[in-house]
Amino acid sequence: MTTPSAELVLARFPEDSRDQLRAWDASDEYLLRHLAQSGRALDGTVVVVGDRWGALTTALAAHAPVQVTDSFLTREATRANLVRNGADPAAVRLLTTQDAVPGRVDVLLVRVPKSLALLEDQLLRLAPAVHEGTLVVGTGMVKEIHTSTLKLFERILGPTRTSLAEKKARLIFCTPHPGLVPPANPWPLRYTLPDGIGPVSGRTVVNEAGVFCAERLDIGTRFFLQHLPYDGGGAGGAGRIVDLGCGNGVVGTAMALARPADEVLFADESYQAVAAAEATYRANVDDTAEHGKAEFRVGDGLTDVPEGSVDLVLNNPPFHSHQATTDATAWRMFAGARRALRPGGELWVVGNRHLGYHVKLRRLFGNSELVASDAKFVVLKAVRS
């Protein structure tokens, strides 16, 4: 990536020579170019929110920025990119969306996220630290910035306008209003699940901002919940279950309720998701000696889970990486599940029919069984030999 001050070599995480997707886009370049041309000194506390793969944080490393991200993969990419470009990772503070934000923010740079809810939550948490002299600049591709995006900045921080588009990217300029009182933060949200979906029927779901389908149960998960191996027969009485890509944890919570003697690991690369999963579990499961252990882990899939240590993996894989449509995430989840499963252990997957997950499962596992299907979704099972 060419910046006004340097040529940076950047990569996504985990690095894959077959991955042709860049670790930055035109919106990152536009923001850095604007900052260099504005003549505004980046003094005080510089906070970078929503950096996708650490491009902005790496480019601004000399200013000791504070990065706030919901993504474990972003944090790891940022660390690697800082080292790759000769910057000191110790000079940069890497915070998650679950950490306390700095008490004062003098420069706030926002890479607009896909989720408007996540942007709302982040701006509301940062608003008390923003002052009249704070420089606030947002950036994103034109397709990512809507009227609702601008209204959110205006409602929480102050008057907002946009730049002209360059290379299909746009900037957001917000002037903090000292007399503006931000609204109360509505996150996390709670809602009651419908009937007819197994052990979690009528139970409470807790959703953090940015977690998939924050205000209702999505139809794919609903279908999955209706066909899970609650009796243990589908995995020979599993002892350790993983809710991989757990989101709000409703799938893992359903298994914990149905099979109280089993251990359940809730795993996701999103800090918001794992926090929501733990809150959902705590709201519904009486975590006493009668129940198995629940574990909540933010990380890169199952890379840190010992090989052959898992009996059952349940997975509703995403097919987007930020704005890019890709099956790379699903493939890595399936491969990670196979490594973590014991011989005879099972991976259960729900997905849209057209995604053809059965082909990938047969390539990895040598088998794939159709458990259930409807007009839109399939539930598949693969067994590690």
Summary of the structure (lengths in Angstrom):
residues: 385
radius of gyration: 21.9
end to end distance: 44.6
largest distance: 66.5
contacts: 1336
relative contact order: 0.09
helix: 32%
strand: 27%
